[in-house]
Amino acid sequence: MLQSDTIAAIATYPSNSGIGIIRISGPDAISCCEQIFRSKVPLHEMSTHTISYGFIFDGEEKIDEVLVSLMRSPRSYTMEDVVEIQCHGGIFILQRILSLLFSKGVRPAEAGEFTKRAFLNGRIDLTQAESVMDLISSENEKSRKNSMSQLSGVLSKKLGDLRGKILHEVAYIESALDDPEHISLDGYSEKLSSLLEELSLELDSYIRSADDGMLLKSGIRTVIVGKPNVGKSSLLNMLSEKDRAIVTDIPGTTRDILEEKVRIGDITLHILDTAGIRETTDVVEQIGVSKAEASVEDADLILYVVDSSIPLDDNDVRIQSTLKDHSSHTIILLNKSDLNSVVSEEELRDLGVQVISVSMKDGSGVDDLKQAITTMFFHGDISSNDDLLITNERHKFLLQQAKKSLSLVQDSIALGMTEDFFAGDLMDAYESLGSIIGEAVEDDLVNEIFSKFCMGK
């Protein structure tokens, strides 16, 4: 399925840097590059997986001093001839060399087209292709490891094993129906039911991992709420380890939502620091308060900061009313634990929410907060869990469809239906799992998936 045209794109970030890389792939990659690259050994005489030193020329004008690496088909990322030009990393130089290639018949690559060609040419399946983008965008060590695991084919193998077991049963049923004299179906329903229970349990484990996996991949949407001057901005600064938010003794300093990405071990928090919630006549502050209350609805995690050195008041009642439907993913931080407290943990625990005493001044209680977040979202320990996590909503949906099809087979068995009713639902499960790895997948879906990739990959 090698493509008939040749593509090129800048594979490194488009900014001034020491080195930039231009990637070319396709049947004319070598001949097109040879028209602009001069070295002691002509490009077409180079062995695969070697690097040559030389210069890029536009006619007789020397453009840049470069290294060119060659990977011949099929031993390349795309399984096509691939040439990579390592030049100086100035944006103008990269664009000049790319324009020269276009003038020789190469066309601009679309976003993700190199990986798309790797998929279409059979080097990787769709789960591995999607893991490439996950690896590029990974924000913590666990996410990186999980992406590398999928890229190496772990998920593909597990799904392949599942599909093999399902296909074996379909083949057995059809063979028995075609040749009942030699292949018996006596007691087969009971054996199939036992196998389906095992397969369903395995699918369940992958489906359950999806919520954790997608949070691990995309990060936990976290909102910090509380009255003015209780330590919300100090909490943001402490977690991000930089002065991201302005901290003063003046109530209402934070008027709009501040966003910051914070990594805590293997967890990424997308934190929103909101305006202090209180009754106010200031029109601008009122807008900030409304935004703060609205942000609670879309949050995965809510951190409600309370100043333990001052009594609770009507503003706290207002905040608690806003949070009453979100107690399962709310943590109360009782701040200023280094001062004399007039608000007790017991008083706040009546709300049915976990309470942690902290001090933004000396950092005490922060480790307890980190562990509480891990327990809330990742069952207590994510760093030591090396199990494969599903991180893709498409995969989760298709796993659920496969599980549903297996459940229909179990229903048919329970109703005492004949074996010929089983094959259709078994094949539906087989095809749902096949769609995950890219077998018989629609062209539109393939295009949509790869359109989300970065240019040059």
Summary of the structure (lengths in Angstrom):
residues: 457
radius of gyration: 29.2
end to end distance: 19.0
largest distance: 88.9
contacts: 1479
relative contact order: 0.12
helix: 48%
strand: 18%
